[in-house]
Amino acid sequence: MATRLLIAEDEASILESLVFILGREGYDIVTARDGEGALQQLKADEAVRLLILDVMLPRVNGFEVLRTVRGDAALAHLRVLMLTAKGQARDRQMADQMGADAFVAKPFSNQDVVREVRRLVAP
């Protein structure tokens, strides 16, 4: 069975790109367009192994999602890859302190995303 990823991203072109490149790698992908949807999806789907999380999400931002995930015993084990805007060192530092497992800066290269996802879901 393919490893399931949840991508929480509100920009359609970025979401489409991530779904394409990671789908091509054989991952099973579910998506959310805002932080609230991401949290609902995580609570409903125990098979998700990795959350790819944009910092700038509507309704509930990426930091709030990360805080909720890390504070929930049922979700705390989940690996989280944060997507941060290039040059936003403060965002990266904050996400690191909150327990993000990895970061990829936007605009990202496909290879960087695939490499980080493979590393994070490796057995």
C-alpha positions in Angstrom: 0.0 0.0 0.0 1.3 3.5 -0.9 2.4 5.9 1.8 -0.3 8.5 2.3 0.6 12.2 2.4 -1.6 15.1 3.3 -0.7 18.4 1.5 -2.2 21.5 3.1 -1.7 24.3 0.5 -4.0 27.1 -0.6 -2.3 28.1 -3.8 -3.8 26.0 -6.6 -0.7 25.9 -8.8 1.6 24.9 -6.0 -0.9 22.2 -4.8 -1.3 20.9 -8.3 2.5 20.7 -8.7 3.0 18.9 -5.4 0.2 16.4 -6.1 1.7 15.7 -9.6 5.4 15.2 -8.5 4.6 13.2 -5.4 1.9 11.2 -7.1 4.4 10.3 -9.8 6.7 9.0 -7.0 3.9 6.6 -6.0 2.6 8.3 -2.9 -1.1 8.3 -2.1 -2.1 12.0 -1.7 -5.0 13.7 0.1 -5.2 17.5 0.1 -6.6 20.4 2.1 -6.9 24.1 1.0 -6.8 25.6 4.6 -5.6 24.7 8.1 -9.1 23.8 9.3 -9.5 21.3 6.5 -6.1 19.9 7.2 -6.9 19.2 10.9 -10.3 17.6 10.0 -8.5 15.4 7.4 -5.9 14.3 10.0 -8.5 13.4 12.6 -10.5 11.4 10.0 -7.6 9.6 8.3 -5.2 7.7 10.5 -3.3 6.4 7.5 -1.6 9.8 6.8 2.2 9.4 7.5 3.4 12.9 6.5 1.8 16.4 6.5 3.2 18.8 4.0 2.1 22.1 5.5 2.2 25.6 4.1 2.8 28.3 6.7 0.4 30.8 5.1 -3.0 29.1 5.1 -6.4 30.6 5.4 -8.7 30.1 8.4 -6.1 28.3 10.6 -2.4 29.1 9.7 0.3 26.5 9.4 1.8 27.4 12.8 -1.6 26.8 14.5 -2.0 23.5 12.7 1.5 22.4 13.8 0.8 23.4 17.4 -2.4 21.4 17.4 -0.7 18.4 15.8 2.1 18.4 18.3 -0.3 18.9 21.2 -2.6 16.0 20.2 -1.4 12.6 21.5 -3.1 10.8 18.6 -1.2 13.0 16.0 2.1 13.9 17.8 4.0 11.1 16.0 3.1 12.6 12.6 6.1 13.9 10.5 5.6 17.5 9.3 7.3 19.1 6.4 6.8 22.9 6.4 6.7 25.0 3.2 8.1 28.5 4.0 8.6 31.5 1.9 12.2 32.0 0.8 14.0 34.4 3.1 11.6 34.0 6.0 14.2 32.8 8.6 11.8 33.8 11.5 9.1 31.4 10.2 11.6 28.6 9.9 13.0 29.2 13.4 9.5 29.3 14.8 8.4 26.1 13.1 11.6 24.4 14.2 10.9 25.4 17.8 7.4 24.1 17.5 8.5 20.7 16.3 8.5 20.7 12.4 10.6 17.8 11.1 11.9 19.5 7.9 11.5 22.6 5.7 11.4 23.4 2.0 11.5 27.0 0.9 9.2 28.3 -1.8 9.8 28.5 -4.7 11.1 24.9 -4.3 12.7 22.5 -6.6 10.9 19.2 -7.3 14.0 17.3 -6.3 14.2 19.0 -2.9 10.6 18.2 -2.1 10.9 14.5 -3.2 14.2 14.1 -1.3 12.7 15.5 2.0 9.5 13.4 1.6 11.5 10.2 1.0 13.7 10.9 4.0 10.8 11.7 6.3 8.7 8.6 5.4 11.6 6.2 5.3 11.1 3.2 7.6 
